């Protein structure tokens, strides 16, 4: 494969921007004389996306018969790609194509390089910011790492990384979140490069409430999969705190200790703690 770079671009109803994004990617890569291929996955678009893509030369097009999802499209692109390095970028024009050379500079030294949306111009809708902040803090705690951008859609990573965690990648938007947490919790090297982020043209397919719940569930599931003791310990500690509060409250205000309730909660806390230890030992044994 000779260090070839595969550009994977998922597109769903992106008739306003997909043509310019592909053209800009080709222009910037030709400028730096990169050996590359471009794969665009038309994810069942109902507008003119397919028609526009068919007029662009020098790219590989995958047409999903109906909408499969962001992650499913990227996975299809990965299967069809030939490069040692994979770069994903959205087709909506929100990510700066001119940042690609900076990411590629670090790709030989890191397993994954992420364009972190913390540049001078970052246009993220106001209503998404509280959810994004909470999800990031939770991911930071559970992974034990500082993550500037958990789910950036502009990143380059080695094929071997994608192949190792391919079975974990979901079909929806949480593909990038899964990839980030999988790398960080398995000691792969990750570099964050500050980039700008622009307002998208056209309507977004993100559903704030449903996607927020999905992200939280995904983060907890991945943390349990890769670092189970931290999750079990958190639950165990919460139950221990709860038992202590009940004990003190009943002793000071009810003039009788709710001993049975406290004992049951303490036993549950101890059992969960031991389950966490057992799960951690099993994970370490499998890793060996």
Secondary structure, DSSP 8 states (H G I E B T S, - for coil): -TT-EEEEEEESS-TTTHHHHHHHHHHHHHHTT--EEEEEEEES-SSSHHHHHHT-SS-EEEEESS---HHHHHHHHHHH---SEEEE--SSS-B-GGGHHHHHHHHTTSSEEEEES-SS-B---HHHHHHHHHHHHHHHHHHTS--S-SS-S-EEEEHHHHHHSGGG--SSTTHHHHHHHHHHTTT--EEEEE--B---SS-----HHHHHHHHHHHHHHHHHHH-HHHHHHHHHHHHHHHHHHHHHHHHHHSSS--HHHHHHHHHHHHHHHHHHHHHHHHHHHHH-
